[in-house]
Amino acid sequence: METGSFIERKRCALTWHYRQADPELGAHAATAAFDELKSTVAKKWEVDVMTGKANLEVRPTFINKGEIAKRLVHQYSSKTARQTGANNAPQQDGVNENDELGFVLCCGDDFTDEDMFRSLNGLTGTHLVSDHVFTVLVGAKNKVTLAKWHVLEPEDVVDRVALLAGVVLGGETTEHLSQVNLAAMAGLEGRLPTN
């Protein structure tokens, strides 16, 4: 193991982080470890070997951020339906109006976040209304992504969420929710919702 690297034992995965290691040595060791894991461990067991931002992760194929996002949507959609007590409400685009989630924001900056974007995009029309789902890539504009929106820096996410919550950082709060929503959305690069 490279100096400055460490292994994180997650609940369902192992991640080797080399962000604090020598950049050249860490990248070289990661490539070698990736090839070795793909040709041995990944062939013997049902696991994915994935590279991320200065890390390498091994996890079961059936557990990823996309599956977790799906579970959360189903859990909160069911909770909304139970709270409203509506089972036979009118449907729009295959989505029951009373058990849909009103707003979903999913931000990520890593390759592993693409699983979330894919899952949420796949749930639109069946469990989510597409205009209520905001998948946001954080980082370079030229990254290939399934996210529908884009911001450059993590600070941009904090600023947009603060605006959505009605908190203006370093200033006064805005009293009109529609102004807050428009201000928050104006900073995102992507398509604007039609409704």
Salt bridges, closest charged atoms under 4 A:
GLU8 OE1 - HIS17 NE2 2.68
GLU57 OE1 - LYS10 NZ 2.77
GLU57 OE2 - ARG59 NH1 3.76
GLU67 OE2 - LYS70 NZ 3.13
GLU100 OE2 - HIS132 ND1 3.64
ASP109 OD2 - LYS53 NZ 3.13
ASP113 OD1 - LYS65 NZ 2.67
ASP115 OD2 - ARG59 NH2 2.85
ASP115 OD1 - ARG118 NH1 3.05
ASP131 OD1 - ARG191 NH1 3.62
GLU189 OE1 - LYS141 NZ 3.05
GLU189 OE1 - HIS150 ND1 3.78
